[in-house]
Amino acid sequence: MRLSSKTHYLQIALNSSMDDARRIILSLPASERLIIEAGTPLIKRYGHTVISELKHLWSQKLLSNGLNNPYIVADMKCMDRGETEAKLAADAGASASIVLGQASNETLNSFIYTCSELGVDSMVDMMNVEKPYQILRKLKKLPYTVILHRGVDEEKYSEKMLPIHMINKVKGAFDLMISVAGGDKPREIQSSVFNGANIVVLWKNFFSAGGDAANIARTFLSNTK
């Protein structure tokens, strides 16, 4: 499945346990505008095969509602060995995989090229990158998506703002999808969408199955197109 630049998507980052992930997925409304992410902690805890497990769960949920286009993101947070990590994600059935913008040009180019060859969408996470467009200008091939990301620790220990102001700067210079991660407040979600983000990534309210995941997803789907 390829994403549409004319559609808004909610990416649900699952980072806790497989039990929580399973319960959250089962509670979600079936929609092709919901993206399921195998978060880095989940991949580190269970290995990259967790990607295929999440894909199976989300596929079953969609199929039971007459849909058949699961989109699964593998947050590999790749910093080196771009080809190897891109292949791992592809082998596990990921629709998209993430490399860090702070990686070397060699790693970024290798990762993006390998993803393209294997039919996986490459995503470059610009967490702690002050000027994402400077990274993009040096690449041989643009990624499918750029993630403008305020990290968890950045939000927890500082007053760093969500990098919404970078959306138009990147979109004005490059033809690619924009994802915004690190904001969970309703106002931040609305602002991200209003300013042109294609994808909004949430994790806090989806960390455990005890949260209000289903209602948050339904609200997003009803307030966006």
C-alpha positions as protocol buffer text, in pm:
chain_id: "A"
residue {
  index: 1
  type: MET
  ca { x: 0 y: 0 z: 0 }
}
residue {
  index: 2
  type: ARG
  ca { x: 123 y: 350 z: -89 }
}
residue {
  index: 3
  type: LEU
  ca { x: 11 y: 648 z: 111 }
}
residue {
  index: 4
  type: SER
  ca { x: -166 y: 941 z: -51 }
}
residue {
  index: 5
  type: SER
  ca { x: -31 y: 1294 z: -14 }
}
residue {
  index: 6
  type: LYS
  ca { x: -394 y: 1415 z: -13 }
}
residue {
  index: 7
  type: THR
  ca { x: -485 y: 1211 z: 295 }
}
residue {
  index: 8
  type: HIS
  ca { x: -409 y: 1255 z: 664 }
}
residue {
  index: 9
  type: TYR
  ca { x: -287 y: 952 z: 858 }
}
residue {
  index: 10
  type: LEU
  ca { x: -255 y: 869 z: 1227 }
}
residue {
  index: 11
  type: GLN
  ca { x: 52 y: 660 z: 1305 }
}
residue {
  index: 12
  type: ILE
  ca { x: 17 y: 464 z: 1627 }
}
residue {
  index: 13
  type: ALA
  ca { x: 355 y: 383 z: 1781 }
}
residue {
  index: 14
  type: LEU
  ca { x: 343 y: 67 z: 1991 }
}
residue {
  index: 15
  type: ASN
  ca { x: 631 y: 55 z: 2239 }
}
residue {
  index: 16
  type: SER
  ca { x: 524 y: -145 z: 2544 }
}
residue {
  index: 17
  type: SER
  ca { x: 456 y: -518 z: 2515 }
}
residue {
  index: 18
  type: MET
  ca { x: 299 y: -753 z: 2263 }
}
residue {
  index: 19
  type: ASP
  ca { x: 7 y: -812 z: 2498 }
}
residue {
  index: 20
  type: ASP
  ca { x: -63 y: -438 z: 2507 }
}
residue {
  index: 21
  type: ALA
  ca { x: -6 y: -407 z: 2133 }
}
residue {
  index: 22
  type: ARG
  ca { x: -252 y: -687 z: 2064 }
}
residue {
  index: 23
  type: ARG
  ca { x: -523 y: -538 z: 2285 }
}
residue {
  index: 24
  type: ILE
  ca { x: -474 y: -190 z: 2139 }
}
residue {
  index: 25
  type: ILE
  ca { x: -494 y: -313 z: 1779 }
}
residue {
  index: 26
  type: LEU
  ca { x: -811 y: -510 z: 1853 }
}
residue {
  index: 27
  type: SER
  ca { x: -969 y: -198 z: 2006 }
}
residue {
  index: 28
  type: LEU
  ca { x: -894 y: 33 z: 1712 }
}
residue {
  index: 29
  type: PRO
  ca { x: -1148 y: 123 z: 1445 }
}
residue {
  index: 30
  type: ALA
  ca { x: -1065 y: -47 z: 1115 }
}
residue {
  index: 31
  type: SER
  ca { x: -929 y: 222 z: 884 }
}
residue {
  index: 32
  type: GLU
  ca { x: -661 y: 240 z: 617 }
}
residue {
  index: 33
  type: ARG
  ca { x: -581 y: 587 z: 755 }
}
residue {
  index: 34
  type: LEU
  ca { x: -439 y: 428 z: 1068 }
}
residue {
  index: 35
  type: ILE
  ca { x: -73 y: 329 z: 1048 }
}
residue {
  index: 36
  type: ILE
  ca { x: 71 y: 78 z: 1294 }
}
residue {
  index: 37
  type: GLU
  ca { x: 430 y: 131 z: 1407 }
}
residue {
  index: 38
  type: ALA
  ca { x: 655 y: -129 z: 1560 }
}
residue {
  index: 39
  type: GLY
  ca { x: 833 y: 107 z: 1798 }
}
residue {
  index: 40
  type: THR
  ca { x: 1203 y: 78 z: 1873 }
}
residue {
  index: 41
  type: PRO
  ca { x: 1153 y: -54 z: 2230 }
}
residue {
  index: 42
  type: LEU
  ca { x: 918 y: -323 z: 2097 }
}
residue {
  index: 43
  type: ILE
  ca { x: 1165 y: -430 z: 1827 }
}
residue {
  index: 44
  type: LYS
  ca { x: 1452 y: -437 z: 2079 }
}
residue {
  index: 45
  type: ARG
  ca { x: 1248 y: -642 z: 2321 }
}
residue {
  index: 46
  type: TYR
  ca { x: 1112 y: -901 z: 2080 }
}
residue {
  index: 47
  type: GLY
  ca { x: 1335 y: -877 z: 1773 }
}
residue {
  index: 48
  type: HIS
  ca { x: 1245 y: -769 z: 1422 }
}
residue {
  index: 49
  type: THR
  ca { x: 994 y: -1054 z: 1383 }
}
residue {
  index: 50
  type: VAL
  ca { x: 754 y: -846 z: 1593 }
}
residue {
  index: 51
  type: ILE
  ca { x: 700 y: -641 z: 1276 }
}
residue {
  index: 52
  type: SER
  ca { x: 537 y: -936 z: 1100 }
}
residue {
  index: 53
  type: GLU
  ca { x: 330 y: -1014 z: 1411 }
}
residue {
  index: 54
  type: LEU
  ca { x: 186 y: -663 z: 1416 }
}
residue {
  index: 55
  type: LYS
  ca { x: 122 y: -682 z: 1042 }
}
residue {
  index: 56
  type: HIS
  ca { x: -72 y: -1005 z: 1088 }
}
residue {
  index: 57
  type: LEU
  ca { x: -282 y: -860 z: 1370 }
}
residue {
  index: 58
  type: TRP
  ca { x: -366 y: -540 z: 1180 }
}
residue {
  index: 59
  type: SER
  ca { x: -431 y: -732 z: 857 }
}
residue {
  index: 60
  type: GLN
  ca { x: -684 y: -954 z: 1036 }
}
residue {
  index: 61
  type: LYS
  ca { x: -854 y: -649 z: 1185 }
}
residue {
  index: 62
  type: LEU
  ca { x: -884 y: -481 z: 845 }
}
residue {
  index: 63
  type: LEU
  ca { x: -989 y: -798 z: 663 }
}
residue {
  index: 64
  type: SER
  ca { x: -1273 y: -857 z: 908 }
}
residue {
  index: 65
  type: ASN
  ca { x: -1405 y: -517 z: 802 }
}
residue {
  index: 66
  type: GLY
  ca { x: -1361 y: -561 z: 427 }
}
residue {
  index: 67
  type: LEU
  ca { x: -1027 y: -378 z: 405 }
}
residue {
  index: 68
  type: ASN
  ca { x: -692 y: -516 z: 295 }
}
residue {
  index: 69
  type: ASN
  ca { x: -417 y: -254 z: 301 }
}
residue {
  index: 70
  type: PRO
  ca { x: -222 y: -268 z: 630 }
}
residue {
  index: 71
  type: TYR
  ca { x: 61 y: -16 z: 654 }
}
residue {
  index: 72
  type: ILE
  ca { x: 327 y: -112 z: 906 }
}
residue {
  index: 73
  type: VAL
  ca { x: 625 y: 108 z: 999 }
}
residue {
  index: 74
  type: ALA
  ca { x: 940 y: -41 z: 1149 }
}
residue {
  index: 75
  type: ASP
  ca { x: 1119 y: 214 z: 1366 }
}
residue {
  index: 76
  type: MET
  ca { x: 1466 y: 66 z: 1326 }
}
residue {
  index: 77
  type: LYS
  ca { x: 1631 y: 398 z: 1417 }
}
residue {
  index: 78
  type: CYS
  ca { x: 1910 y: 286 z: 1186 }
}
residue {
  index: 79
  type: MET
  ca { x: 2240 y: 470 z: 1240 }
}
residue {
  index: 80
  type: ASP
  ca { x: 2472 y: 236 z: 1047 }
}
residue {
  index: 81
  type: ARG
  ca { x: 2451 y: -73 z: 826 }
}
residue {
  index: 82
  type: GLY
  ca { x: 2176 y: 85 z: 618 }
}
residue {
  index: 83
  type: GLU
  ca { x: 2144 y: -200 z: 369 }
}
residue {
  index: 84
  type: THR
  ca { x: 2132 y: -468 z: 639 }
}
residue {
  index: 85
  type: GLU
  ca { x: 1867 y: -296 z: 850 }
}
residue {
  index: 86
  type: ALA
  ca { x: 1653 y: -207 z: 550 }
}
residue {
  index: 87
  type: LYS
  ca { x: 1657 y: -574 z: 448 }
}
residue {
  index: 88
  type: LEU
  ca { x: 1562 y: -688 z: 799 }
}
residue {
  index: 89
  type: ALA
  ca { x: 1257 y: -462 z: 794 }
}
residue {
  index: 90
  type: ALA
  ca { x: 1161 y: -572 z: 443 }
}
residue {
  index: 91
  type: ASP
  ca { x: 1199 y: -941 z: 528 }
}
residue {
  index: 92
  type: ALA
  ca { x: 963 y: -893 z: 824 }
}
residue {
  index: 93
  type: GLY
  ca { x: 699 y: -740 z: 597 }
}
residue {
  index: 94
  type: ALA
  ca { x: 733 y: -372 z: 687 }
}
residue {
  index: 95
  type: SER
  ca { x: 565 y: -119 z: 459 }
}
residue {
  index: 96
  type: ALA
  ca { x: 812 y: 149 z: 571 }
}
residue {
  index: 97
  type: SER
  ca { x: 1130 y: 166 z: 776 }
}
residue {
  index: 98
  type: ILE
  ca { x: 1310 y: 444 z: 961 }
}
residue {
  index: 99
  type: VAL
  ca { x: 1670 y: 565 z: 947 }
}
residue {
  index: 100
  type: LEU
  ca { x: 1807 y: 851 z: 1157 }
}
residue {
  index: 101
  type: GLY
  ca { x: 1886 y: 1178 z: 982 }
}
residue {
  index: 102
  type: GLN
  ca { x: 2203 y: 1203 z: 1190 }
}
residue {
  index: 103
  type: ALA
  ca { x: 2345 y: 894 z: 1019 }
}
residue {
  index: 104
  type: SER
  ca { x: 2622 y: 937 z: 764 }
}
residue {
  index: 105
  type: ASN
  ca { x: 2536 y: 1019 z: 403 }
}
residue {
  index: 106
  type: GLU
  ca { x: 2665 y: 675 z: 311 }
}
residue {
  index: 107
  type: THR
  ca { x: 2423 y: 507 z: 550 }
}
residue {
  index: 108
  type: LEU
  ca { x: 2131 y: 726 z: 446 }
}
residue {
  index: 109
  type: ASN
  ca { x: 2191 y: 665 z: 76 }
}
residue {
  index: 110
  type: SER
  ca { x: 2236 y: 291 z: 130 }
}
residue {
  index: 111
  type: PHE
  ca { x: 1922 y: 266 z: 341 }
}
residue {
  index: 112
  type: ILE
  ca { x: 1704 y: 468 z: 102 }
}
residue {
  index: 113
  type: TYR
  ca { x: 1833 y: 283 z: -205 }
}
residue {
  index: 114
  type: THR
  ca { x: 1780 y: -61 z: -48 }
}
residue {
  index: 115
  type: CYS
  ca { x: 1430 y: 28 z: 70 }
}
residue {
  index: 116
  type: SER
  ca { x: 1343 y: 143 z: -280 }
}
residue {
  index: 117
  type: GLU
  ca { x: 1477 y: -176 z: -437 }
}
residue {
  index: 118
  type: LEU
  ca { x: 1277 y: -391 z: -193 }
}
residue {
  index: 119
  type: GLY
  ca { x: 952 y: -197 z: -225 }
}
residue {
  index: 120
  type: VAL
  ca { x: 966 y: -46 z: 124 }
}
residue {
  index: 121
  type: ASP
  ca { x: 904 y: 324 z: 191 }
}
residue {
  index: 122
  type: SER
  ca { x: 1207 y: 492 z: 350 }
}
residue {
  index: 123
  type: MET
  ca { x: 1153 y: 738 z: 632 }
}
residue {
  index: 124
  type: VAL
  ca { x: 1425 y: 970 z: 764 }
}
residue {
  index: 125
  type: ASP
  ca { x: 1381 y: 1073 z: 1127 }
}
residue {
  index: 126
  type: MET
  ca { x: 1515 y: 1425 z: 1178 }
}
residue {
  index: 127
  type: MET
  ca { x: 1515 y: 1412 z: 1559 }
}
residue {
  index: 128
  type: ASN
  ca { x: 1785 y: 1646 z: 1692 }
}
residue {
  index: 129
  type: VAL
  ca { x: 1856 y: 1773 z: 1339 }
}
residue {
  index: 130
  type: GLU
  ca { x: 1832 y: 2152 z: 1336 }
}
residue {
  index: 131
  type: LYS
  ca { x: 1806 y: 2198 z: 958 }
}
residue {
  index: 132
  type: PRO
  ca { x: 1656 y: 1888 z: 790 }
}
residue {
  index: 133
  type: TYR
  ca { x: 1672 y: 2041 z: 443 }
}
residue {
  index: 134
  type: GLN
  ca { x: 2053 y: 2049 z: 463 }
}
residue {
  index: 135
  type: ILE
  ca { x: 2055 y: 1671 z: 508 }
}
residue {
  index: 136
  type: LEU
  ca { x: 1808 y: 1619 z: 224 }
}
residue {
  index: 137
  type: ARG
  ca { x: 2009 y: 1828 z: -24 }
}
residue {
  index: 138
  type: LYS
  ca { x: 2307 y: 1595 z: 8 }
}
residue {
  index: 139
  type: LEU
  ca { x: 2118 y: 1274 z: -65 }
}
residue {
  index: 140
  type: LYS
  ca { x: 2139 y: 1088 z: -395 }
}
residue {
  index: 141
  type: LYS
  ca { x: 1771 y: 996 z: -368 }
}
residue {
  index: 142
  type: LEU
  ca { x: 1503 y: 1151 z: -150 }
}
residue {
  index: 143
  type: PRO
  ca { x: 1327 y: 935 z: 110 }
}
residue {
  index: 144
  type: TYR
  ca { x: 956 y: 873 z: 86 }
}
residue {
  index: 145
  type: THR
  ca { x: 888 y: 1051 z: 416 }
}
residue {
  index: 146
  type: VAL
  ca { x: 1067 y: 1296 z: 644 }
}
residue {
  index: 147
  type: ILE
  ca { x: 984 y: 1277 z: 1013 }
}
residue {
  index: 148
  type: LEU
  ca { x: 1002 y: 1605 z: 1204 }
}
residue {
  index: 149
  type: HIS
  ca { x: 1049 y: 1474 z: 1555 }
}
residue {
  index: 150
  type: ARG
  ca { x: 1068 y: 1610 z: 1908 }
}
residue {
  index: 151
  type: GLY
  ca { x: 1218 y: 1327 z: 2110 }
}
residue {
  index: 152
  type: VAL
  ca { x: 1068 y: 1191 z: 2430 }
}
residue {
  index: 153
  type: ASP
  ca { x: 1359 y: 1313 z: 2642 }
}
residue {
  index: 154
  type: GLU
  ca { x: 1355 y: 1651 z: 2469 }
}
residue {
  index: 155
  type: GLU
  ca { x: 995 y: 1698 z: 2572 }
}
residue {
  index: 156
  type: LYS
  ca { x: 1049 y: 1555 z: 2921 }
}
residue {
  index: 157
  type: TYR
  ca { x: 1361 y: 1746 z: 3021 }
}
residue {
  index: 158
  type: SER
  ca { x: 1342 y: 2068 z: 2821 }
}
residue {
  index: 159
  type: GLU
  ca { x: 1091 y: 2309 z: 2674 }
}
residue {
  index: 160
  type: LYS
  ca { x: 1173 y: 2229 z: 2314 }
}
residue {
  index: 161
  type: MET
  ca { x: 881 y: 2298 z: 2083 }
}
residue {
  index: 162
  type: LEU
  ca { x: 734 y: 2052 z: 1839 }
}
residue {
  index: 163
  type: PRO
  ca { x: 907 y: 2131 z: 1503 }
}
residue {
  index: 164
  type: ILE
  ca { x: 585 y: 2222 z: 1323 }
}
residue {
  index: 165
  type: HIS
  ca { x: 750 y: 2536 z: 1184 }
}
residue {
  index: 166
  type: MET
  ca { x: 972 y: 2315 z: 968 }
}
residue {
  index: 167
  type: ILE
  ca { x: 685 y: 2155 z: 774 }
}
residue {
  index: 168
  type: ASN
  ca { x: 649 y: 2427 z: 511 }
}
residue {
  index: 169
  type: LYS
  ca { x: 1025 y: 2481 z: 486 }
}
residue {
  index: 170
  type: VAL
  ca { x: 1076 y: 2117 z: 393 }
}
residue {
  index: 171
  type: LYS
  ca { x: 764 y: 2084 z: 178 }
}
residue {
  index: 172
  type: GLY
  ca { x: 847 y: 2405 z: -6 }
}
residue {
  index: 173
  type: ALA
  ca { x: 1177 y: 2262 z: -123 }
}
residue {
  index: 174
  type: PHE
  ca { x: 1112 y: 1889 z: -159 }
}
residue {
  index: 175
  type: ASP
  ca { x: 831 y: 1669 z: -292 }
}
residue {
  index: 176
  type: LEU
  ca { x: 782 y: 1415 z: -16 }
}
residue {
  index: 177
  type: MET
  ca { x: 556 y: 1314 z: 270 }
}
residue {
  index: 178
  type: ILE
  ca { x: 589 y: 1488 z: 607 }
}
residue {
  index: 179
  type: SER
  ca { x: 538 y: 1314 z: 938 }
}
residue {
  index: 180
  type: VAL
  ca { x: 532 y: 1493 z: 1274 }
}
residue {
  index: 181
  type: ALA
  ca { x: 622 y: 1299 z: 1588 }
}
residue {
  index: 182
  type: GLY
  ca { x: 652 y: 1390 z: 1952 }
}
residue {
  index: 183
  type: GLY
  ca { x: 327 y: 1578 z: 2012 }
}
residue {
  index: 184
  type: ASP
  ca { x: 30 y: 1413 z: 2181 }
}
residue {
  index: 185
  type: LYS
  ca { x: -179 y: 1708 z: 2292 }
}
residue {
  index: 186
  type: PRO
  ca { x: -495 y: 1776 z: 2085 }
}
residue {
  index: 187
  type: ARG
  ca { x: -369 y: 2126 z: 2002 }
}
residue {
  index: 188
  type: GLU
  ca { x: -37 y: 1988 z: 1873 }
}
residue {
  index: 189
  type: ILE
  ca { x: -216 y: 1729 z: 1661 }
}
residue {
  index: 190
  type: GLN
  ca { x: -448 y: 1991 z: 1510 }
}
residue {
  index: 191
  type: SER
  ca { x: -159 y: 2230 z: 1446 }
}
residue {
  index: 192
  type: SER
  ca { x: 44 y: 1958 z: 1273 }
}
residue {
  index: 193
  type: VAL
  ca { x: -242 y: 1876 z: 1037 }
}
residue {
  index: 194
  type: PHE
  ca { x: -329 y: 2242 z: 978 }
}
residue {
  index: 195
  type: ASN
  ca { x: 31 y: 2322 z: 884 }
}
residue {
  index: 196
  type: GLY
  ca { x: 53 y: 2044 z: 627 }
}
residue {
  index: 197
  type: ALA
  ca { x: 167 y: 1725 z: 798 }
}
residue {
  index: 198
  type: ASN
  ca { x: 58 y: 1412 z: 614 }
}
residue {
  index: 199
  type: ILE
  ca { x: 116 y: 1185 z: 912 }
}
residue {
  index: 200
  type: VAL
  ca { x: 82 y: 1249 z: 1285 }
}
residue {
  index: 201
  type: VAL
  ca { x: 262 y: 1002 z: 1511 }
}
residue {
  index: 202
  type: LEU
  ca { x: 127 y: 936 z: 1861 }
}
residue {
  index: 203
  type: TRP
  ca { x: 263 y: 707 z: 2131 }
}
residue {
  index: 204
  type: LYS
  ca { x: 175 y: 824 z: 2485 }
}
residue {
  index: 205
  type: ASN
  ca { x: -193 y: 738 z: 2470 }
}
residue {
  index: 206
  type: PHE
  ca { x: -111 y: 409 z: 2298 }
}
residue {
  index: 207
  type: PHE
  ca { x: 163 y: 294 z: 2535 }
}
residue {
  index: 208
  type: SER
  ca { x: -61 y: 64 z: 2735 }
}
residue {
  index: 209
  type: ALA
  ca { x: -392 y: -105 z: 2664 }
}
residue {
  index: 210
  type: GLY
  ca { x: -546 y: 84 z: 2956 }
}
residue {
  index: 211
  type: GLY
  ca { x: -550 y: 411 z: 2761 }
}
residue {
  index: 212
  type: ASP
  ca { x: -826 y: 562 z: 2551 }
}
residue {
  index: 213
  type: ALA
  ca { x: -675 y: 448 z: 2222 }
}
residue {
  index: 214
  type: ALA
  ca { x: -995 y: 373 z: 2033 }
}
residue {
  index: 215
  type: ASN
  ca { x: -1158 y: 709 z: 2106 }
}
residue {
  index: 216
  type: ILE
  ca { x: -842 y: 903 z: 2018 }
}
residue {
  index: 217
  type: ALA
  ca { x: -823 y: 723 z: 1684 }
}
residue {
  index: 218
  type: ARG
  ca { x: -1193 y: 779 z: 1613 }
}
residue {
  index: 219
  type: THR
  ca { x: -1164 y: 1148 z: 1696 }
}
residue {
  index: 220
  type: PHE
  ca { x: -869 y: 1187 z: 1459 }
}
residue {
  index: 221
  type: LEU
  ca { x: -1051 y: 1006 z: 1179 }
}
residue {
  index: 222
  type: SER
  ca { x: -1366 y: 1213 z: 1223 }
}
residue {
  index: 223
  type: ASN
  ca { x: -1180 y: 1546 z: 1237 }
}
residue {
  index: 224
  type: THR
  ca { x: -953 y: 1489 z: 935 }
}
residue {
  index: 225
  type: LYS
  ca { x: -977 y: 1353 z: 583 }
}
